[in-house]
Amino acid sequence: MNIGVPIFQRAGHVAALLLLCVAGSAFSQVSGDQGLKSFSPTLSIYAIDVGQGDSALVIFPDDSTMLIDTGTSSGVNAVIDLLSRLSITHLDKVVVTHTDGDHDGGYPKLQSVGLIDGSTQRYDWSNTSPGDIFYRGGNTTVTCVTSNGHIIDGGYVNPGSNPNGTSVGVVVKCRGFDYLSCGDLEDTAENALGEKLAAGGWKIDVLKVDHHGSNSSSPLSFLQNVLPEFAVIMVGHNSYGHPTQGAIDRLNDPSVHVQKIFQTETGSGGTAGNVQVANGQVHITTDGATYTVANEGPGSTTFSDGPYAVDEYVTPLTPHLIITEVTVAGAYFAPEDNRWVELYCPPGAPAVNLSSLYWVSKDQKGRLAESGSLTMQPGDVAVVHKTSDTDPRTDESDATGKGANGWWDLYTHLAANHWITTEDRFIVSWQDSLTPDPTKILDAVIWSNRDGTVAPSNIAPLNYLITGFHWGDPGAGNGLFSAVNDAPGIGPINSGYAQRRTTEDTDSLADWVISTTPSEGTPPPTPTSNPTPSPTPAPPPPPKIVRVQASPLSASSGGPFDVSVEILPVMDRPFDAYAVILGPGVVYSIRFGNSLSLGVSPIAQGVSFLPAGYYGTLLEMTVPPGVPGDYQAIIGLADSGAKVTGVESAFAWDVAYFSVR
């Protein structure tokens, strides 16, 4: 594209002042069509194939959701399709990294279909600061590390008028797993961020490559600081050459050497032998100690890589199961006559194999999964019933699948009929013993101590026991009750159903209630942590004195092109206006009142200065053949008659971005 006469060859300097923000797209992989809730035990991240744009879905251990960017106005349909397949009808949080249409263009449609509403928390460059916590719960946090040029731990890179530089960046951390995503952040800001992350001891496992793998992003020093094990590029067919070969080569530099680069689509640029194209979503699942990357979506390229260990030491999660309901009322045999114990594997806990666990009462015990091997995933419920040895009902602990009621039915085939009714405690233990070692106990409750007591010293750390194994008023006889089922703290258990009110573990009587309505198979709600209040929005910036718009945003050789401008009526002195067209490798300048090339027609030609309040087209032209790529149209205002030496000589300026095909 040859516009005007080259006045000065200072592209690098001007580009540093006005970092180009051109839409691109790239991201990661996903895993099959199985539902998320049964597939991911802890945290799941979907890099959604929105074409040339960015959008990623994060599903937290408590099943709440966060979307990072929305893709374009058309690419958002892929987001809606994925949410529908996952049965997600509402987004709890949305992070909009910056204003580019390939990142926030889908926001209005998500609102129109009801996925975003008034209860959705929105985080963007105007209301966030580095260090803000967007989410905390279930061993997982989302931390803002950059926003509007500000960088965590005090760094700052002035974004100027470049929206890329305002990008909101986050680290999604699940125990030892770290995922870094920073919108379209570019090299100068990335370098500053990388230094801060390295100094703070952050270890990145998966990097969402900024700006779709453009040449202006992912500099080598940044990559050497964050040292990702894997990279994800969200990209579609584009005219920018994304991902560029330079970006791919830097990711594979021997000093960085990511193990694999995952892309949502092939893109229109570079490649390497370790590039895996999903042709769909890239799905990352992790329990915080290991993670897996796989494809997701109808017609996607099948792959599944991992599990890989995270790159920092992680203390193994303690197997966890909690008792959430006990009922002893009614005649013998369950479930119709109300005699069961409900077990729940809470969100954020590791999966647990019931075939290696035992239930223990005062003088009886049995294996929880009698018929085979059954692994409970977080969110699963198992209901332990009493039957006779001749009861024909089938134990679902053979891993053939949950019953139609949606939970696992476990039948204990013991001859003694006093199971639960005349027992006074129920313990879940790793040890096949009537007196299990306290370190082997996962959870336990006691509803009467008429047959003896379990000393508080038997309580193992992190067990979820009620006031030292005493169910009742701990102030009445030190928890030793004189009458059968006498529990003045919460009422007698045989009058109803003893239920946990919440999965929050405080070892308090307040956690429990006696109810007249059973909740068999329905665990109590997981407590929601108090959301981090959104920072007070920063005041809007003052209106720009000059505003510029290029049309069309994607121009073709031989096609029409013009630049329009609006100058606010606030000027109190005469001034000149000039245009700078910045393209690949060279800068072209037009000073109004002085047309410098054929084919370019400044509307204000012959005017020594433009009046305040001017609104209209400043130049119109036909795009000549030339170099395709990304361009900027800059309008600057200089004092009348002042020597124009570049953008830095302007007292006010604005920029519009466009591309030439």
N, C-alpha and C positions, 0 to 999 in steps of 0.2 A: 504494500500500500504506500504510495508515494504522494504525500500531501505536503505541499509547500516546498520550501527550500531549507535544507538543514542549516540551522543557525548555530547550534552548539552541540557537541557530542558529549552530553553529560547524563546519559540515560541512567547510569548507576546511581549518581547522586540524587537525581530527582526521584528515582524509584525508591530510594531509601526514605525519602520524605513522604511519598505517596505509594504505599505498598498496594499492589494490584490485588483485587479480590474478584476472582472469576470463578463461577460455580463449577464444582466438580463433584465426584462421588466415588466412595469406596468403603468397603467394610468387610465383615467377617462371615463366619459359617454357622450352620445349625444342624440339628440332629433329627432326622426322620419326622414322621407325622404323629408319633406318640405324643400324648398331652404332656405339657410341661410339668404338671403337678406330680405325675408319677415318674417322670424322667429325671428331674433335677432335685436332688435331696436338699440342696441349700440355696444356691444362687444361680440364676440363668440369665444370660445376655444374648439377645438376638441382634445381629447386625443385619438389618433388613435391606433387601434388594429393591431399592427405590429408583434404580437407574442411576443417572448422574446426579447424585444428591446424598445427603446423610440422614439416617434415622436409625436409632438403636433402642430396643426395648429391654429394660431391666426388670426382672421379676425377683422380688426379695423373698427371704425365707418365710415371711408371714403372708405371702401371696399378694402383697401390695405391689404396685407397678410404677415405673418411671420411664418416660420416653425422653431420649436425648435427641432433639431435632425431629422434624416432621417430613423431610423430603420436600419435593416440589408439589405444586397444586395437583399434578396428575400422578406423580410417583407415590403420593400418600395413599392411593388405592391399595398398594401392597401392604401398607401398615394396617389399614382397615381389614384387609383379608386375613392377615396373620392374627390380629386380635380376635377376629371372629372364629378362626379355627382353634384358638386357645380358650374360647368362651370368656373372653375379657370384654366387659361391657362399659368399663369406666377406667380412665387413667387417673391415678392418684396424684402424680407429679409429672411435670413437663419442664425440661430444660431447653430453652431456646438459646443456642450459643451466640448467634449474631443475626443480622438482618438479611443476609443473602437469601434469595428466593428458593435456592435448592436446599436450604436448611430450615426455613420457617414458612415456606410457601403452602404447606399442607395444613397449617394451624387452623385457618377458617373452616375447612371441611371437617376436621375432627370436632370442631365446635358444632357445626351444623348437624352432624349425625349423633351428637350427644356423648361422644367419648370424652370430651373436655367440657366441663361445666363449672359452675361457680365454686364448687368444692375442690376443684383441681388446683394444686399449688403450682404456680408458674415461677420459674427462676430464669432470669436473663441478665444481660450486662447492666441493666439499670437498677437492679435491686439486690445484687449479690456482691460479696467481697471475698477475696482469698481467705481461707480458714473457716468459712461458713460450712456447717454440716447440713446437708440436704436430707440425709436419712441416717438413722441409727437404730439397729435392732438385729437380733439373731446373728451375732458375730459379724455384722456387716455395717459399713459406714460408706457414705458418699461425701467426699470432701471437695469443696471448691478450691482449685489451686491457681486459677487465673481468671480475671474478669476485667474488661474495659482497660486493659493495659497493666493492671496491677497484678502482681505475682506473689504467691505465698512467701511468707517470711520477709516481706518488705521490698521485693523487687518491683521495678516499674519500667515499662517501655512505652513511650508515648505513641498511641496508635494513629495520631493525627486524624484525618478523615477517612482512614481505611477501615471499613467494618471488620475485616479479617483480624486486625489487631485488637478488637474489642472482644474477641471470642471468649466465651465462658468455658473453662476447662475443669474437668473433674477427675478424681481418682476414685473408682469403685473398689473398695477393699473388703474382702471376705477372709478373715483370719490371715493366712499367709499369701493369699492371692490378690494381685493388684492389676487393675485395668485402667489405662490412662486414655482419655479422650478429650481433645481440645479444639473441636470445630475446624476452622480454617486458619489456625494460628500459623505464623510464618517464622522464618529463620531467626531473626534478631530476638523476638520474644521467646521462641523455643529455646534458644541458647541460654537466655537468662533463666527460664523455667528449669531447664535441665540442671543447671548449676545449683539451684535451690533444692531441687528434689534430691540430688546426689548428696548435698551437704546435710539434708534432713534424714538421710538413711532410707529413703523410699526405694523399693525394689520392684520394678515393673515386670510383670509376667507377659501381659498382652498389651500391645500398643495399637490404638486406633490411629492410623497414619493420618496426620493433618492434611487438609486441603487436597485430599484425593490423590496424594502422591505427586504433587506439582514440584517443579524445580525450585520454587521459592520456599519450600518447606522441607522438614526432616534433614537439617544440616548434620554433618558427621559428628561435630562436637556434642550436639544435643543427644544423638543416638548413643554416643560413648558414655554419656552421663546416666542415661536411663536404662541402657542395655536390655532391651526387651528380648524375651525368649521367642515370642511369636509376634507377627504384625498382621493387622487386618486393614484392608483398603476397600472403602466403599466407592464404587466407580461404575459407570455405565458407558455406553457409546458417547463420545464427546469429540469436540473439535480442538481440544487443548493439548492432546497428547498425553492425557492422564491414564495410568500413572507413568511418569516419565522414566526413561531408562536410568537417568541420574539418580532418582530417588530409589529405584530398585537396587542399583549398584551400591548406594550408601548403606542400605539395610543389610546387604550381603558383604559389606566391607569386613575383612578379617578381624578388625578391632571391634566389630559389632556382631556380625554373623548371626542374624536371627535364624532359628531352625527352619521356619517355614513362613511364607507370606500367603495369607488367605485373601481372596478377592471375591466380592459378590458377583461381579461380571468380569469379562476379559478386559474391558476398557479399550483404549485406542493408543496405547503407548508401549512402554517397555515390558519385558518379561524376564524370567530366569527359570532355571531348572527346579527351584524349590517353591514356585508359585502354584498354589492350588486354587482353581476357580470353582466356586460353588454353583454358579448359575441359579442362585437362589439365596436364601438366608445363610449366614454363618452363625452357628449356635455354640456358645461357650457355656459349659456347666461346671460347677465347682462346689466342693464341700469345704474349701479353704485349705485343704492339704494337697489335693490333686485336682486337675482340671482336664476336661476333654473338649475337643473342637470337632464339630461335625457339620454336615450339610443339613438343611431343612427346606421343605417346600416341595409341592408337586412338580415333577420334572427336573428337579435339581440333580446335580452330579453327586453320586453317592460317595461319601468318604466318612471316616471316623478316626480321628487321631488322638492317642492318649490311652489311658490317663497319664498325665505328666505330673511330676512332683513340682510344687511351687519352689521358688528360688530362695526361700528363707525357712529356717527351722520353725516347725509348728508343733506345739504340744498336742498329742492325739486327743480327740474329743472323747469325753467319758460317755459310754453308752447310757442312754437316758430313756426312761419310761416312767410315766406318772399314773397313779391311780386317780381317776376323776369321778367315779361313782361307786357306791356300795349299797346294796339292798339285801336285807335278810328276811323280809316279810313274806307271808304267804306259805303255802304248803310246799312239799318237796318238788324237786325237778323244775328245770327252767326251760325256756325263758318265760313262758306265758304266766307263770305264777310268781314272777318278780323275785328272782333269786340270782343275783349276778354281781360281778365286779367288772367295772369298765376300765380299760387301760388305753392310754393315749401316747403316741410318739409325737412330741411337740415340734413345731417348726424350728429349724436351726439345729436340731439334734441329728446325730448320725443315724442311719438305718440300723435296726437291731434285729437279730435272728432269735425268734422265740424258742426255737428248738433247743437252745442252750440255756434257757431260763426256767426257773421253778417258781411255783406258788407255794407258800408256806403259811399254815394257820397254826393254832395252838398245838395240835397233835397230829396233823396231817400235812402231806405235801404231795406235789405232783408236777410233772413236766407241763409247761404251758402249751407247747405244740406237741401233742401226743402222736398224731398220725403222720408226721413228716416234718419237713423244713419249711418254716414260714418267716419271711423277712418283712418286718414292718418298716415302711418308709415314713418320713416326717409327714404328719397330717393323718396317718392311718389310725383307726380305732379297732380294738379287739375287745370282745365281750366274753368273759369267762363265765360259763354256766355250769350248774350241777345236773348230772343225769344219773340214771341207774346204769348198771352194767349191761342191761338188756335193752336200753333205749335205742331205737333204730335210727335216730337222727345222725346225720353225717357231720363229723368234725371237719371244719374248713381249714384246719391247720395243715392240711396236706398240700397247700399252695396251689390248689386248683382254681382259686379265685374267691373273691369276696361273695357273700350272699347278696340276694336282691335287696336286702336292707342297707347295703353299702358299707358293712363292717365285717370283720372276721368273727365268726362264731366259734368259740373254743369250748368243747365239752369235756369236763373232767369225769372220767369213768372210774369213780371210787365207790366202794360198796357202802361205806358208812354214810348214813343219812343225815348226820348232824353237820355236814359241811356248811359253814357260815352261820347256821342258826344258833348252834351252841358254841361256836368258836368266837373268839373275841379279837382277832387280829388277822390281817392279810398282808403278807410280805411278798414282794417280788425280788428274787435273789438269783445270782449266778451259781450259788452253791446248793447242792442236793443235800440239805440238812434241815432238821427242825430248829436248830440253833445256828443259823448261818453267821459267819464272820461278818461284822458290821461293814467291812470294806467291800463285801460282796452284795450288799443290799442296794437295789435301785430305788425302791420306794416301799413304804409301809404305812398302815393305819391301824389304830386300835380304837374300838368303840366301847369296851368295858374291860375292867381289870379284875373281875371277880375271881379269875383263875390264876392270878399272879400278875406280875408286871415285868416289863422290859426296861431295864435301867437306862436312864438318859445317856450313860457312858457308852451304850451300844449303838448310838446314832453315828453313822458314818458321815464324813464330810460330804457336802453337796447332796445328801439324801433329802427327800422332801417329806418330812415326817411332821406330825401334828404335835406340837409342844412336848417333845421327847417321848414319842410313841403313846402319849396319853390323849385319847379323844374325849374331850369333855372339859370341865372346868378345872384348870390346873391349880386353882386355889382351894379346891375341896378335897381335903385329905391327901394333899400332894398327888392328886390324880388317881387315888385308889378309891373306888366306889364301893359302897356297901350293898347296893341293890343291883339286880340284873339290869344291864343296859341303862343304868342311871347315869345320864350325861347332862347335868344341869346347864352346861355351857351352850349346847346347841339343841338339846331335846333328845329324847330316846330314839335310837335309830330304827327300832321296829315299828315306829309310827309312820314311817314314810321312807324317803329316799335321801341318803346322805350324798350331797353333791359338792364338788369343788366349784367355787364361783368363778375362778380364774386360773389360768395356767401360770400366773406369776407365783413364784415359790417363796413365801414369806414364813412358812412353818407356823402359821398363826391360825387360831380358831376362826378368825375373820375370813379365812380362805374357804370355809365350809358353811353349808346351810342344810337344814332338813326341809325337803320339799315334798309336797303331796303329788307332784307330777314327775314321772320318770323322764330321764333324758338319755335313756339307753341308746348308745351309738352316736350321741351328739356331745362332743367334748365342750368344755367351757370356752369362752372366747379367749384368744391370745391377747394379752394386754398390749395396747398400742402405746408406744413411748410418746411422750409429749413432743409434738413436732417443733423443730427449731424455728422460732419466729423469724419471719422474713425481715431482713434489715429494712430500715426506713428508706424508701426509694430516694435516690439522689435527685435533687432538683433538676428539672430539664435544662439542657444547655441553652444559652441565649440563641436567638434565631441567627442564622448565617446572613451576613450582609449580601452575599452573592450565592445563588443556587444555580446549578447547571444540570442539564439533562441531554443525553445523547440519544438519537433515534435513527435507525433501530438499534437495539442492543447487540444484534448479530447481523452484521452487514455483509453483503456479497459484492464481489467485483462487478462494476458496471451498474450497481444499484444506487439509489438516492441515499443521502445521509445528511443530517443537519444537527447543529448544536443550538439549543435554546438556553436562555439565561433569564434570571429574574434578579434585579438589584433592588434591595429594600430602599424605600425613600427616607433614609436616615443620614445621608451624606451631607456634609456642610462645606465641602470643598470640591473643586473640579478634579476629575480623575480620568485616566485612560483605562481601557480594558484590552487584554490581550489573551490569545488562546495558545495553549501548548498541546500538541498531539504527541503522546508518548507511545511508541511502539517498539517492536523487537529491534534492539540494537541502536536506535537513533531517536532523537527528539526533533520535532518540527515546530516552529513558532510562527504565529501570525499576530502582528500588531494592528489593531483596528485603526482604520485610516490609511493603512499601507498594505494593500493586497500583494502578497509575495509570490503567488504562483497562479498559473492558468488552471481553470477548473474549480477554483475556490472563490466563492462570492460572499465576502462579508457584507451583511445587510447594512451595517453601519459605516461602510466605506466613505471616506471623505469627512467623517465627523471626528473632531479633535478629541472629544470625550463623550461618554455616554451619560445621560442624565440619571440622577437618582430616581428610582421608581420605574426604570426601563424594564419592560417585560416583552419578550418575543424571541424570534430566531435571530441569532447572530451570524451564522454562516450556514450555507447549504451547498452541497457539492454532489458530484457523482464519484463513487469509489473507483479509483483506477486500479489496474492490476498491480499486485505487489506481494509483500510478505504476509502470509496469514498468521494469525495469532491474537494475543490479548493486547488491547490498546486502552489508553486513558485520554479523555478530553478534559483539559484543565482550563478553567477561566480564572484569570487573576486580575485584580484591580491595583493599579499603580498610580501614584500622584501624577497629575498631568505634566507631560514633558520629561518625566523621570527616565533615567536610563534603565532599560529592562535587562537584567542579567540572569534571570531565572525565576523560579517560583519563590525563592527566598526574598526577592525584591518586592513581592506583593504585600500589601497590607491586609488584603482579604482574598480568599480564593476558595474554589470548590472543584470537585472532580467527579466525572461520570465514567463508567466503565463500559466498554463494548468490545466486540471481537470481530475480526475479519476472516471469512472463510476462504 
